[in-house]
Amino acid sequence: MELSNFVIGVIAIVAVLVIIQSGMHIAMAMMTVSWVAVWLMKDVEVAGRLLALAAAEKIAFYEFGVIPLFVMMGLLVATSDIGRDTFTVANRLLNRLRGGLAISTVGANAAFAAVTGTSIASASVFTKIAVPEMIRHGYTPRFAVGVVAGSSVLGMLIPPSLLLIIYGVITETSIGDLFIAGIIPGIVLSIAFAILIYGMTLYTPRLVGRIADGGDDRAASESDARAAWILLLPIVVLMTAVLGGIYGGIFTPTEAGAVGAFAALVIGLARGKLNMMKLWDVALETGYVTASICFLLIAAQLYATMLAMSGIPGELSAVIERAEYGYVAILSGFILVVLILGTFLDSVSIMLIVLPFVLPLLGNFNVNLIWFGIVTVLAAEVGLLTPPLGMACFVIQANLDDSRITLWDIFVGAFPFMLTMIAVLVLIIMVPWFSLALL
């Protein structure tokens, strides 16, 4: 019996999810399954031409230069020990607060996110820097790793965000506008984490640990404060060069990435943190990450073409129209699906799989794709903290030097931060102004 295009499309979607869970790379899984599905719908020649077209056209644009440039900038920043200096500055400025060391971890993560663009780098750096310090000052190990896990998600929301870049490429939306739109939500989420920490020190001290009332360390002297601001200068320079250039209309996002990568290189060399071996490692890692993202985008293009040929988006639109589902129902369903997928898929995979479905459905409601991008990224980032996948939690465990802290401890410690993220997500949905105010 010959299968219809619709049935082939459904089988392909299920096959992609199953194959990804079996361990195959998301790009290879999507590319292989989509190619076979198009072959079954049409013929092998059409499938081959579509694959070649996706590879030749989808990434052959000047704008895609933003990917390796921001990746390189983030790697140079991480190699230059700027994360450690950022944590030192935040601790000196916030150590008078109750729970100040934990709040300073959030602040340092926010500043570090503004020059790296990835949550994984933040989780790796601050696991080694902040967790031992918090435990030494009386915080429970579970709370310490929870703070790092929760605040690490800021790396994918605060611009320049690699996830926002990928979303902009998939939806053909302005990456510069997405960066600007992510500033206020990133600040709001950082403040929400700080309020959560302060509240936990007051109302659930048993979960936080025995920390000193009114501060974690001695008050910083005036000279210490001046030294702290000097340490913060490299991040201020990078943030001004990248975000200031984009926001002021001086640079395109691609040009801003080049300026940021060059500035990070100069800062690293000036600090004496870079040598030929480290530069070679940065170049290789940049190539690996860029190639991986390009394969993902090629696979996403072929996957979207396969879905269009199967007629699934059109059928879904017709079903929703007949059922008279409104905008709220569709958006709520999308958020729920993303949160569920986040328990076993990474953020990039979720966007590649789900966005080709939902974008045609939202077209009838004149949804602002910039605001929707912030909502999508924030919802997908919740998955970094949820079991069983919880990528940020696994990265923290891999970088810990304390065998007493289990993966379950990290998930439990991150749970309040995951709930806070969902609360901020609802706020961003209910009040789009937070995403659009600076545009």
C-alpha positions in Angstrom: 0.0 0.0 0.0 1.4 3.4 -1.0 1.7 5.9 1.8 0.4 9.4 1.4 2.8 12.4 1.8 1.0 13.3 5.1 1.6 9.8 6.6 5.3 9.9 5.4 5.7 13.3 7.1 4.3 12.1 10.4 6.5 9.0 10.3 9.5 11.2 9.6 8.8 13.5 12.6 8.5 10.5 14.9 11.7 9.0 13.4 13.6 12.2 14.0 12.7 12.2 17.7 13.5 8.5 18.1 16.8 8.7 16.3 18.0 11.8 18.3 17.2 10.0 21.5 19.2 7.0 20.3 22.3 9.2 20.2 22.7 10.4 16.7 23.6 14.1 16.2 20.5 16.2 15.6 21.7 17.5 12.2 22.5 14.1 10.8 19.2 12.7 12.1 17.1 15.5 10.6 19.1 15.5 7.3 18.9 11.7 6.8 15.2 11.3 7.7 14.2 14.3 5.7 16.1 13.1 2.6 14.5 9.7 2.8 11.1 11.2 3.3 11.4 13.4 0.2 12.7 10.4 -1.7 9.6 8.5 -0.8 7.3 11.5 -1.6 9.0 12.3 -5.0 12.1 10.4 -6.1 15.8 10.2 -5.3 16.8 12.9 -7.8 14.5 15.5 -6.2 15.7 14.6 -2.7 19.3 15.0 -3.9 18.6 18.4 -5.5 16.8 19.7 -2.4 19.7 18.6 -0.2 22.2 20.4 -2.5 20.0 23.5 -2.6 19.8 23.6 1.2 23.6 23.3 1.5 24.3 25.9 -1.2 21.7 28.6 -0.4 20.7 28.4 3.2 24.1 29.5 4.6 25.6 31.3 1.6 24.9 34.8 3.0 27.1 37.5 4.4 24.9 37.6 7.6 26.1 34.1 8.6 29.5 35.5 9.3 28.0 36.5 12.7 28.1 32.9 13.8 31.9 32.2 13.8 32.7 35.8 14.9 30.6 35.7 18.1 31.6 32.1 18.8 35.3 33.2 18.6 34.6 36.2 20.8 33.0 34.0 23.5 35.9 31.5 23.4 38.5 34.3 23.7 36.7 35.8 26.6 36.4 32.5 28.4 40.1 31.8 27.8 41.2 35.2 29.1 39.9 34.6 32.6 37.4 37.4 32.4 34.8 35.3 34.1 36.9 35.1 37.2 37.4 38.8 37.3 33.7 39.4 36.8 32.9 37.3 39.8 35.5 39.1 41.9 34.0 42.5 41.0 30.4 41.4 41.6 31.4 39.9 45.0 33.1 43.1 46.1 30.2 45.2 45.2 27.4 43.0 46.6 29.1 41.4 49.7 27.2 43.7 52.1 23.9 42.0 51.1 22.5 39.0 52.8 23.2 36.2 50.4 25.5 38.6 48.6 27.9 35.9 47.3 25.1 34.0 45.6 23.6 37.2 44.2 27.1 38.2 43.0 27.2 34.9 41.1 24.0 35.9 39.3 25.4 39.4 38.5 28.7 37.9 37.3 26.9 35.4 35.1 24.8 38.3 33.6 27.9 40.3 32.8 29.7 37.3 31.4 26.7 36.4 29.3 26.9 39.8 27.6 30.2 38.9 26.1 30.0 35.2 25.5 26.5 34.3 24.2 26.3 30.7 25.5 25.0 29.2 28.7 27.4 26.2 28.6 30.5 28.4 28.9 28.9 30.2 31.9 28.1 27.0 33.6 31.6 25.6 33.1 33.4 28.8 34.2 31.3 29.6 37.3 31.2 26.0 38.5 35.0 26.2 39.1 34.9 29.8 40.4 31.7 30.3 42.4 30.7 26.9 43.8 33.9 26.4 46.0 33.6 30.0 47.3 30.0 29.6 48.2 30.5 26.3 50.0 33.5 27.8 51.9 31.3 30.6 53.1 28.6 28.3 54.5 26.2 27.8 51.6 24.9 24.2 51.2 26.4 22.4 48.2 22.9 21.9 46.7 22.1 25.6 46.9 25.6 26.6 45.5 25.3 24.4 42.4 21.6 25.5 42.0 22.7 29.2 41.9 25.3 28.5 39.2 22.9 26.3 37.1 20.1 28.8 37.3 22.1 31.9 36.5 24.0 30.1 33.7 20.8 30.3 31.5 21.3 34.0 31.2 24.0 33.2 28.6 21.4 32.3 26.0 19.0 35.2 26.7 21.3 38.2 27.2 22.8 39.3 23.9 24.9 38.4 22.1 23.1 35.1 22.3 24.0 32.2 20.0 20.4 30.9 20.4 19.0 34.2 19.3 21.3 34.1 16.2 20.0 30.6 15.3 16.4 31.7 15.8 17.0 34.8 13.6 18.4 32.6 10.8 15.5 30.1 11.0 12.8 32.7 11.0 14.7 35.3 8.8 14.3 37.9 11.5 16.8 40.7 12.2 19.5 39.4 14.6 20.3 43.0 15.7 16.7 43.6 16.7 16.6 40.2 18.6 19.8 41.2 20.5 18.2 44.6 21.5 15.0 42.8 22.5 16.8 40.4 24.8 18.4 43.2 27.0 15.4 44.0 29.2 14.2 40.4 29.6 17.7 39.4 30.5 17.9 42.1 33.2 14.4 41.2 34.5 15.4 37.5 34.8 18.7 38.5 36.6 16.7 40.6 39.1 14.2 37.8 39.6 17.0 35.4 40.5 18.5 37.9 42.9 15.1 38.4 44.6 14.7 34.6 44.8 18.1 34.2 46.5 17.4 37.0 49.0 14.0 35.6 49.7 15.4 32.1 50.3 18.0 33.4 52.7 15.1 35.0 54.8 12.4 32.3 54.6 14.2 29.0 53.8 17.6 29.4 55.5 17.8 25.7 56.0 18.1 25.2 52.2 20.6 28.0 51.8 23.0 27.2 54.6 24.6 29.0 57.6 25.7 32.3 56.1 26.5 35.5 58.0 23.6 37.8 58.5 24.3 41.0 56.5 27.1 39.7 54.2 29.4 36.9 53.2 32.7 38.6 53.6 34.4 41.7 55.0 33.3 45.0 53.6 35.3 46.2 50.7 37.5 49.2 51.2 37.4 52.2 48.8 40.6 51.1 47.1 39.1 47.6 46.7 36.1 49.1 45.0 38.3 51.1 42.6 40.3 48.0 41.8 37.1 46.1 41.2 35.9 48.6 38.6 39.3 48.4 36.8 38.8 44.6 36.6 35.4 45.2 35.1 36.8 47.5 32.3 37.4 44.7 29.7 33.7 43.6 29.9 32.5 47.2 29.7 34.7 47.8 26.6 33.3 44.6 24.9 29.7 45.3 25.8 30.0 48.9 24.5 31.7 47.8 21.3 29.2 45.1 20.4 25.8 46.1 21.8 26.5 49.9 21.6 27.6 49.5 18.0 24.5 47.6 17.1 22.1 49.7 19.1 23.6 52.9 17.8 23.3 51.8 14.2 27.1 51.9 13.8 27.6 48.2 13.0 25.6 45.4 11.6 25.5 42.3 13.8 28.2 40.7 11.6 30.4 43.8 11.9 29.8 43.9 15.6 30.9 40.3 15.9 34.2 41.1 14.1 34.8 44.1 16.3 34.0 42.1 19.4 36.3 39.2 18.4 39.1 41.6 17.7 38.6 43.5 21.0 38.5 40.2 22.9 41.8 39.1 21.2 43.5 42.4 22.1 42.2 42.2 25.7 43.4 38.6 26.0 46.9 39.4 24.6 47.2 42.5 26.8 46.3 40.4 29.9 49.0 37.9 28.9 46.3 35.1 29.0 46.8 34.0 25.3 49.6 32.2 23.6 49.9 30.4 20.3 48.7 27.1 21.7 45.6 28.7 23.2 44.9 30.7 20.1 45.1 27.5 18.0 42.7 25.8 20.4 40.3 28.8 20.1 40.5 28.7 16.3 39.8 24.9 16.2 36.9 25.1 18.6 35.5 28.0 16.6 35.6 25.9 13.5 34.0 22.9 15.2 31.1 25.0 16.6 30.6 26.9 13.4 30.6 23.7 11.3 28.1 22.1 13.7 25.7 25.1 13.5 26.0 25.2 9.7 25.0 21.5 9.4 22.1 22.2 11.7 20.9 25.0 9.5 21.2 22.9 6.4 19.3 20.1 8.1 16.6 22.5 9.3 16.1 23.8 5.7 15.7 20.3 4.3 13.4 19.4 7.2 11.2 22.5 6.7 11.0 21.7 2.9 10.0 18.1 3.7 7.2 19.3 6.1 5.9 21.7 3.4 5.8 18.9 0.9 4.0 16.6 3.3 1.2 19.1 3.8 1.3 18.7 7.6 1.4 22.5 8.4 -1.5 23.1 6.1 -3.5 20.2 7.6 -2.8 21.5 11.1 -3.9 25.0 10.1 -7.1 23.6 8.7 -7.8 21.5 11.9 -7.1 24.6 14.1 -9.4 26.7 12.0 -12.2 24.2 12.1 -11.8 23.8 15.8 -11.8 27.6 16.2 -8.7 27.6 18.4 -7.7 31.1 19.3 -4.3 32.8 19.6 -4.1 32.1 23.3 -4.7 28.3 22.8 -2.1 28.0 20.1 0.5 30.0 22.1 -0.2 28.0 25.2 0.1 24.7 23.3 3.4 25.8 21.8 4.9 26.8 25.2 3.7 23.5 26.7 5.3 21.5 23.9 8.6 23.3 24.2 8.7 22.8 28.0 8.0 19.1 27.5 10.5 18.6 24.8 13.0 20.5 27.0 13.1 17.5 29.3 14.9 15.3 26.7 16.1 17.6 23.9 18.5 20.5 23.8 17.4 24.1 23.0 18.6 24.1 19.4 16.9 20.8 18.6 13.6 22.1 20.0 13.7 25.2 17.8 14.6 23.3 14.7 11.9 20.8 15.1 9.0 23.0 16.4 9.4 26.3 14.7 8.5 25.1 11.2 5.1 23.9 12.6 4.2 26.9 14.7 5.3 29.8 12.4 2.6 29.2 9.7 0.0 28.9 12.5 0.9 32.2 14.0 0.9 34.0 10.6 -2.8 34.6 10.8 -2.4 36.5 14.1 0.2 39.0 13.1 2.5 37.9 15.9 5.7 40.0 16.4 8.5 37.6 15.6 11.0 39.5 17.7 8.9 39.2 20.8 8.1 35.6 19.9 11.9 34.9 19.6 12.5 36.0 23.2 9.6 33.9 24.4 10.8 30.9 22.4 14.4 31.2 23.7 13.3 31.6 27.3 10.9 28.6 27.1 13.6 26.5 25.5 16.2 27.5 28.1 14.0 26.1 30.9 15.1 22.7 29.5 18.7 23.3 30.6 17.6 22.8 34.2 15.0 20.0 33.9 15.7 16.3 34.2 16.6 13.9 32.6 18.6 15.9 30.1 19.3 19.3 31.8 22.4 20.2 29.8 23.6 22.9 32.2 23.3 20.5 35.1 25.4 17.9 33.3 28.1 20.5 32.5 28.2 21.6 36.1 28.6 18.0 37.3 31.4 17.4 34.7 33.3 20.5 36.0 32.9 19.8 39.7 35.8 18.6 41.8 33.5 17.5 44.7 32.2 13.9 44.4 29.8 14.5 47.2 27.5 16.6 44.9 25.4 14.3 42.7 23.5 15.1 39.6 20.3 14.9 41.5 21.6 17.5 44.0 22.1 19.9 41.0 18.6 19.3 39.6 17.1 19.9 43.1 19.2 23.0 43.7 18.2 24.4 40.3 14.4 23.7 40.8 13.6 27.1 42.4 15.4 28.9 39.5 13.5 26.8 37.0 10.2 28.0 38.5 11.4 31.6 38.5 12.2 31.3 34.8 8.7 30.1 34.1 7.3 33.0 36.1 9.4 35.5 34.1 8.3 33.7 30.9 4.7 34.3 31.8 5.5 37.9 32.5 7.2 38.4 29.1 4.2 36.8 27.4 1.7 38.9 29.3 3.7 42.2 28.9 5.4 42.2 25.4 6.7 45.7 26.3 9.6 44.1 28.1 10.9 42.7 24.8 9.9 45.6 22.5 10.6 48.7 24.5 14.1 49.4 23.1 13.2 48.8 19.5 
